[in-house]
Amino acid sequence: MSYSVNMLAPLDLLAFESTAPKSIGAKEEAIRKQLGLKPIRYYQQLNTAIDTPEAMAKYPQLTARLRRIRDQRAKERDEGQIG
């Protein structure tokens, strides 16, 4: 059995993220329609993309902000502050 996984290039993910709607519902709908991904899969790929050198070079402020948010949430999870 083979599985097809939509993998987008890191720069494509960051280009989308930089122009994506700000509201969660609208953003998740855009992820499904424009990228053909489930939101959870999009965020998994985005978390990997923000650590790539090409993404950091092209989108330095966006990648820094997203890494800061990711790291803060991981810290809160580790400390048992969020579910």
N, C-alpha and C positions, 0 to 999 in steps of 0.2 A: 504494500500500500504506500502510495506517495502522497505527500501533502504539498500543496502550493502555498507559499507564504509570500505576500506582497512585501518586498523590501524596497524602500525608497532610498535614494542617495541622501547622505547627510545634508547636503546643501539644499536639496528639494524640501526636506523637512523643515529646515530653518527658514527658507523662503516662505513656506506656508505659515509657519508660526509667527513670522514677523508681520503678516497681514491678516491673520485669522481674526474672526469676530471675538470680542471680549467676553460676551456672555457664554456661560458653559453650554447651555442648550443649543445655541446657534453654532458654537464652535464644534460641538460633537456632531451636529448635522452636517456641517461643512467637511469634517474629517471623513464621514461616511460617503458623502456625495462626490467630493473633489478628489479624495485620495483613495477611496475604495477600501478603507481600513476600518476596523472596529476601533473605537477610541482607546481602549486599553492597549492594543497593539501599537497604535500611533505613539502613545506616551512611552512605551517600552523602547521603541526605535528612537524617539526623540532623546531619551536619556542616554542612549549610546552615542547618538550624533553629536551631542553638545561637548563630548570629550575628544572629538576628532580635530586634528590640527587645521584642516581646511575650513571647518565650521568656525573655529575660534578666530581664524584669520579674517574671514569674510564678515562674520557677525560677532565681533568681540563683546559688545555690550549685551546683546541678547543672550549669548552663551554664558557670560558671567552671571547674569541675572538668573537664568534657569538653573545653573549649577548651584548658586547660592540657595535658591528655593529648595532644590532637591536635597542638598546637604542639611539644611535646617529641618526638613521633614524627617530625614533619616535619623538625625540627632534626637528629635522629639519621639520617634518610634522607639529608639534604643532606650530612652529614659522613661518609656511607658506613658508619655503624655497624650498620645493619640492612638486610636484603634488601629 
